[in-house]
């Protein structure tokens, strides 16, 4: 491991004097301080402009300070502030420069007095933040409209509003040498498996990274299996869905700056659940779930299957269909493998282009790409209409996946299966599918099999994974989660 | 240790990468039997006939054209019928030669039926069956048909002239057979198995006939069409006899392959009425005298209902008597014909073997001789 030498590491343990604080934040344009003379004592307020509320600082800290009388020594003045002279709702005594700086970076105002060897920090957060709004990626018709935002405290409050249980626990830690990102682990005491909680906490505390700014920086490092494309944690922008995971016995993770809540362990079956499943009739939800599995299979295997049939096993295509394919492919000069792989690549390019561009332009690019270029390619006999249909069906089926990370993993495997099917036909496809099954059976998420509940023959397989049983029949929590309280209703 | 693993992983990845690169650069020869579907000429029906010089004439029929002009009757593009004809000493050689007559690969994986001309069938089917069974593209359940009095090529050409696809028409005939029971399905595998066992087999016969309206000159194109016309009796790989179309349903009944039929009978006033006969079952049993079979009982049960008739056509249940009489007469005729031919194509021996497994065993081999002198009783009962 490369030794970590944080800047000013030597001074972090020193007493938080005004000079040292100024020195630590030297050349920082957003660093601000206000020097006051309170009864002969030099009092200085330090804060990061933009992270604190100016109104709060003026009304609740400076004003009471100015009205206070002389206390003799600087320590006595700070003690008076600690005892309640200042109206700040959260005050902390800090003995080191490092702690003081951390508080300031989190939105607090540090108050030093004369040569006192300690200081006080008053929480005065006031940085700009967007309001709670409906998540764009997981909107549902019948359900709550509040989604997570980039503010951790708002997110924990949203969860607390959903789970009004005093046993709901939030363990907070910071991750990232540079970013010092606050990460909160959420669970319900007495319900969630303590081993699972310890595992999540342990992994987070062991994280030694520079920055935690993006989702994958946590996902990849915390996950058990590093060599898989499949997501190993459940992610949601919805507070109600996150609360559902936590109340089911999973451990949640909230990250400051990310409007996403993670839940562990993540299983394949749960990734195929959509928020609508619990807000509509169980029969409809079951049918849609089955449809999702079918679409997943189509999305994964259709190009490989088509290629196998067209290039290797022409005899098993129904005659009428074979004749249609021949007619469609009559003047196309490219090999079937090139056609399919090329179209898959074109599809990925369109997706990527659509994502990189602003939304209205992205949609235009998708439409132009799919319709105009596709139609032109067919008319120019670059590709056969059959391949266009196959790739379009594959793409549309892939979009039914409720989890975009799962969808991305399927896209990776789809290409692998197609490459295998090109030379080996259905044998290649079978080899690929067996390989995928082997791979998935080997994946674990926080000690829970990724294929749970499929990995064992249990009632859960039917009631939780393939179908959505009536809620009154789901009296027990998921077995794989090993919750302390097994029942969720009488 | 780490380096060892990295090295091993790299060693495993290099051949995989080379293999994939070879595939991606279109190195088709590295791929075993790489074939694109548009390189194929899908053949849906094959006609086999005896050529004048003693060889075999093959006629291939399909939907799509795409052959060179030298390949015989190459069709226009689109979905026009494709017809290709060639002859050689054997069927295998003819197929081999045909590959050079088209710019596509002749593919028999989609062939639904083999039509065999009467002359070839009379000479012997062994070589044709052998070819069908050994060709790895041809499905073993491919249907066989005998073209009565004409050549298979002629039938396919007529169908082609009528812009009709023989394979589609025969498929539709197969479905019709479930309603009329006037023909049946004979797969190459079944026939080959029956021939191997030294038994007899039935292959549906087809006949070319004038299409209605052609005689009046409505159209020049639609002159002939083909229809099912009973069965061809195959014994020792040769066509020995035909069963008339009228007897075909009763032959099917005795073979246990009767599904449904609509027959016309006369009611008490002499007016025509249509009966729907269904749920037919037949049974064979033997009566024994001094340990030897003395009489063969054929039992038939059926269900009939009036399809169309005038009201008050007769007494209650008259249609059952009419149907029973019809079945009794037809079964008698069909059974007598089978006895006279000396070929057990009705499968009586197999059925009796099931019914009397121990007592019948000694008579199994000489059954064709025994049955010719055996008294037969036919009992026909209507189900309520």
Boltz contact constraints between the chains, C-beta under 6 A:
constraints:
  - contact:
      token1: [A, 310]
      token2: [B, 37]
      max_distance: 6.0
  - contact:
      token1: [A, 314]
      token2: [B, 37]
      max_distance: 6.0
  - contact:
      token1: [A, 315]
      token2: [B, 109]
      max_distance: 6.0
  - contact:
      token1: [A, 319]
      token2: [B, 110]
      max_distance: 6.0
  - contact:
      token1: [A, 322]
      token2: [B, 42]
      max_distance: 6.0
  - contact:
      token1: [A, 323]
      token2: [B, 63]
      max_distance: 6.0
  - contact:
      token1: [A, 325]
      token2: [B, 37]
      max_distance: 6.0
  - contact:
      token1: [A, 326]
      token2: [B, 37]
      max_distance: 6.0
  - contact:
      token1: [A, 326]
      token2: [B, 38]
      max_distance: 6.0
  - contact:
      token1: [A, 329]
      token2: [B, 38]
      max_distance: 6.0
  - contact:
      token1: [A, 330]
      token2: [B, 38]
      max_distance: 6.0
  - contact:
      token1: [A, 336]
      token2: [B, 36]
      max_distance: 6.0
  - contact:
      token1: [A, 422]
      token2: [B, 23]
      max_distance: 6.0
  - contact:
      token1: [A, 423]
      token2: [B, 23]
      max_distance: 6.0
  - contact:
      token1: [A, 423]
      token2: [B, 31]
      max_distance: 6.0
